[in-house]
């Protein structure tokens, strides 16, 4: 198998651009996954286009690494210095994969009238975005819907925060809030805005049925007025303590549980 020893190799430079630039990810329809656990999930999903690995990592975990490398369309062994070029971590695990995106942009087949969905509208922190995807996966939510102004779920930080759930649960990206609500209306899905509002229902009083979508807004500013006013219902999480608010990912965890449990 071919070995790459130069940090200036064209494949290596392209992989670094994919890792660093959302525009490149969008243009090529790919993203970077790093670390043996993430790459194992990528291999199971059949999404690996290219795999780059170190001999040390392969020797340490030959069975696991073998499954990852064999699932890739193309694979290269690379040196430690080259791995550092494309790695996004201080202590690389010795495996980096370029994967095909999984979102369903401009195609709403993954959204149906009976599903239960978490919607991110304006989530800015990639760590929060990734954690929300992970939580939604754990709670059995049918898909995560995001508006394009959110942090890129395919950035390295967000992908890591999903802990592999990016390969388990559909992620659908709506161009903007207007197109988001148009999609929900066409599919016959009821929308619930998580908002502190005089008209908000207490979460404990809400019974989410099939065909429900809960919207979570920006960490600092919450949902836009348009999103709140366009939603069918408003809901709030009751808090008994003195905290002023919840972290967006924490709120998403509570809402995801309620959404999928009676």
C-alpha positions as CSV (number, residue, x, y, z in Angstrom):
1,X,0.0,0.0,0.0
2,X,1.3,3.5,-0.9
3,X,2.9,5.5,1.9
4,X,2.7,9.2,2.1
5,X,5.7,10.9,3.7
6,X,5.3,14.5,2.6
7,X,3.2,17.1,4.3
8,X,2.9,18.8,1.0
9,X,1.2,15.8,-0.7
10,X,-1.9,17.0,-2.6
11,X,-4.2,14.6,-0.8
12,X,-3.0,15.8,2.6
13,X,-3.4,19.4,1.7
14,X,-6.9,18.7,0.4
15,X,-7.8,16.8,3.6
16,X,-6.5,19.8,5.7
17,X,-8.7,22.2,3.7
18,X,-11.7,19.9,4.2
19,X,-11.0,19.9,8.0
20,X,-10.6,23.7,8.2
21,X,-13.1,25.2,5.7
22,X,-16.9,24.7,5.7
23,X,-17.1,25.9,2.1
24,X,-14.8,23.2,1.0
25,X,-16.8,20.6,3.0
26,X,-20.0,21.9,1.4
27,X,-18.5,22.0,-2.1
28,X,-17.1,18.4,-2.0
29,X,-19.9,16.9,0.2
30,X,-17.4,15.4,2.6
31,X,-16.1,15.9,6.2
32,X,-13.3,14.6,8.4
33,X,-13.6,12.1,11.2
34,X,-10.7,11.4,13.5
35,X,-10.0,8.7,16.1
36,X,-10.6,5.0,16.1
37,X,-14.1,5.1,17.6
38,X,-15.5,7.7,15.2
39,X,-13.8,6.0,12.3
40,X,-15.3,2.7,13.3
41,X,-18.7,4.2,13.2
42,X,-17.9,5.7,9.8
43,X,-16.8,2.3,8.5
44,X,-20.1,0.7,9.7
45,X,-22.1,3.3,7.9
46,X,-20.1,2.7,4.7
47,X,-19.2,6.4,4.4
48,X,-15.4,6.4,4.3
49,X,-14.0,7.8,1.1
50,X,-10.3,8.0,2.2
51,X,-8.5,6.7,5.3
52,X,-5.1,7.9,6.5
53,X,-3.4,5.8,9.2
54,X,-0.1,5.4,11.0
55,X,1.7,2.1,11.2
56,X,1.9,2.5,15.0
57,X,-1.9,2.8,15.3
58,X,-2.4,-0.2,13.0
59,X,0.0,-2.4,15.0
60,X,-1.7,-1.4,18.3
61,X,-5.2,-2.2,17.1
62,X,-4.8,-4.4,14.0
63,X,-8.4,-5.9,14.0
64,X,-10.2,-2.6,14.5
65,X,-7.9,-0.6,12.2
66,X,-8.1,-3.3,9.6
67,X,-11.9,-3.0,9.4
68,X,-11.7,0.7,9.1
69,X,-9.0,0.7,6.4
70,X,-10.7,-2.1,4.4
71,X,-14.0,-0.2,4.3
72,X,-12.4,2.9,2.7
73,X,-12.5,3.5,-1.0
74,X,-8.8,4.5,-0.8
75,X,-6.3,4.2,2.1
76,X,-2.7,5.4,2.7
77,X,-0.3,4.8,5.5
78,X,1.2,8.1,6.6
79,X,4.1,9.2,8.8
80,X,3.7,10.9,12.2
81,X,4.6,14.3,10.8
82,X,2.0,14.0,8.1
83,X,-0.6,12.8,10.7
84,X,0.1,15.9,12.7
85,X,-0.7,18.0,9.6
86,X,-4.2,16.7,9.2
87,X,-5.0,15.9,12.9
88,X,-7.2,18.2,14.9
89,X,-6.1,16.9,18.3
90,X,-2.9,17.3,20.4
91,X,-2.4,13.5,20.7
92,X,-3.6,11.9,17.4
93,X,-4.8,8.4,17.6
94,X,-3.3,7.6,14.2
95,X,-6.4,7.4,12.1
96,X,-8.2,10.1,10.1
97,X,-10.9,9.5,7.5
98,X,-12.6,11.6,4.9
99,X,-16.3,10.7,4.9
100,X,-19.3,11.4,2.7
101,X,-21.8,13.8,4.3
102,X,-25.0,12.3,5.7
103,X,-27.4,15.2,5.7
104,X,-30.5,15.4,3.5
105,X,-30.3,19.0,2.3
106,X,-32.9,20.0,-0.1
107,X,-34.6,16.6,0.2
108,X,-37.1,16.0,2.9
109,X,-37.6,12.2,2.5
110,X,-36.2,11.6,6.0
111,X,-38.9,13.8,7.5
112,X,-42.4,12.3,7.8
113,X,-45.6,13.2,9.5
114,X,-45.3,10.6,12.2
115,X,-41.8,11.4,13.4
116,X,-40.4,13.2,16.4
117,X,-37.7,15.8,15.7
118,X,-35.3,18.1,17.5
119,X,-34.7,21.4,15.6
120,X,-31.6,23.5,16.1
121,X,-32.3,27.1,15.0
122,X,-29.2,29.3,15.5
123,X,-27.1,27.1,17.7
124,X,-23.7,28.7,17.5
125,X,-21.3,26.5,19.4
126,X,-20.2,23.3,17.5
127,X,-19.8,21.5,20.8
128,X,-23.4,22.1,21.7
129,X,-24.5,21.2,18.2
130,X,-22.7,17.9,18.3
131,X,-23.9,17.1,21.9
132,X,-27.5,17.7,20.8
133,X,-27.1,15.3,17.9
134,X,-25.7,12.7,20.4
135,X,-28.5,13.2,22.9
136,X,-31.2,13.0,20.2
137,X,-29.7,9.8,19.0
138,X,-29.6,8.4,22.6
139,X,-33.3,9.4,23.2
140,X,-34.6,7.8,20.0
141,X,-35.4,11.0,18.2
142,X,-36.1,10.3,14.5
143,X,-33.9,13.0,13.0
144,X,-32.2,16.3,13.8
145,X,-33.1,19.3,11.7
146,X,-30.8,22.3,11.6
147,X,-31.0,25.7,10.0
148,X,-27.9,26.7,7.9
149,X,-27.0,29.6,10.3
150,X,-26.2,27.0,13.0
151,X,-22.6,25.9,13.6
152,X,-21.5,23.4,11.0
153,X,-22.3,19.9,12.3
154,X,-19.5,18.6,10.1
155,X,-16.7,20.7,11.7
156,X,-14.2,18.6,13.6
157,X,-15.3,19.8,17.0
158,X,-19.0,19.1,16.3
159,X,-18.2,15.7,14.8
160,X,-16.2,14.7,17.9
161,X,-19.0,15.9,20.2
162,X,-21.5,13.6,18.5
163,X,-19.4,10.6,19.7
164,X,-20.3,8.7,16.6
165,X,-24.0,9.6,16.6
166,X,-23.5,11.6,13.4
167,X,-23.4,8.2,11.7
168,X,-26.6,6.9,13.4
169,X,-29.3,9.6,13.2
170,X,-30.4,11.6,10.1
171,X,-29.3,15.2,10.1
172,X,-31.4,17.5,7.8
173,X,-30.2,21.0,7.0
174,X,-32.8,23.6,6.1
175,X,-31.6,26.7,4.2
176,X,-33.3,29.1,6.6
177,X,-36.2,29.4,9.1
178,X,-38.7,30.2,6.4
179,X,-38.0,27.0,4.5
180,X,-37.9,25.1,7.8
181,X,-41.5,26.0,8.7
182,X,-42.7,25.5,5.1
183,X,-41.3,21.9,5.3
184,X,-42.9,21.3,8.7
185,X,-46.3,22.5,7.5
186,X,-46.1,20.5,4.3
187,X,-45.3,17.4,6.3
188,X,-48.1,18.1,8.8
189,X,-45.7,18.3,11.8
190,X,-46.6,20.4,14.8
191,X,-43.9,22.8,15.9
192,X,-43.1,23.7,19.6
193,X,-40.8,26.6,20.3
194,X,-38.7,26.3,23.5
195,X,-39.2,29.8,24.8
196,X,-39.8,31.8,27.9
197,X,-43.0,33.5,26.9
198,X,-46.3,34.4,28.6
199,X,-48.0,31.9,26.3
200,X,-45.6,29.1,26.9
201,X,-47.0,25.8,28.3
202,X,-45.1,24.1,31.1
203,X,-43.2,21.1,29.8
204,X,-44.7,18.9,32.4
205,X,-48.2,19.6,30.9
206,X,-47.2,18.9,27.3
207,X,-47.9,15.5,25.7
208,X,-45.9,15.3,22.5
209,X,-47.6,13.1,20.0
210,X,-46.4,11.7,16.7
211,X,-45.5,14.4,14.2
212,X,-43.8,16.8,16.6
213,X,-40.8,19.1,16.3
214,X,-39.2,21.0,19.2
215,X,-37.1,24.1,18.3
216,X,-34.1,25.1,20.4
217,X,-32.5,28.5,19.8
218,X,-29.3,30.3,20.0
219,X,-27.3,30.0,23.3
220,X,-27.3,33.7,24.0
221,X,-30.5,35.0,22.4
222,X,-32.8,32.0,22.1
223,X,-35.1,31.6,19.2
224,X,-35.8,34.4,16.8
225,X,-39.1,36.3,17.0
226,X,-40.0,34.7,13.6
227,X,-39.4,31.2,14.9
228,X,-41.4,31.8,18.1
229,X,-44.3,33.4,16.2
230,X,-44.3,30.8,13.5
231,X,-44.4,27.8,15.8
232,X,-47.7,26.2,16.6
233,X,-47.0,26.1,20.4
234,X,-44.6,27.5,22.9
235,X,-43.2,25.4,25.7
236,X,-40.8,26.1,28.6
237,X,-38.9,23.9,31.0
238,X,-39.9,24.7,34.6
239,X,-37.0,25.4,36.9
240,X,-37.2,25.2,40.7
241,X,-33.7,26.4,41.5
242,X,-32.1,29.8,41.2
243,X,-30.3,29.3,37.8
244,X,-31.5,31.9,35.3
245,X,-31.3,29.5,32.3
246,X,-30.1,26.2,31.0
247,X,-27.3,25.5,28.6
248,X,-28.7,24.8,25.1
249,X,-27.5,21.2,25.1
250,X,-28.9,20.6,28.6
251,X,-32.2,21.9,27.5
252,X,-32.2,19.7,24.4
253,X,-31.5,16.7,26.6
254,X,-34.6,17.4,28.7
255,X,-36.8,18.2,25.7
256,X,-35.6,15.1,23.8
257,X,-36.5,12.8,26.7
258,X,-39.9,14.3,27.0
259,X,-40.4,14.2,23.2
260,X,-39.8,10.5,23.1
261,X,-41.2,9.3,26.4
262,X,-44.8,9.4,27.6
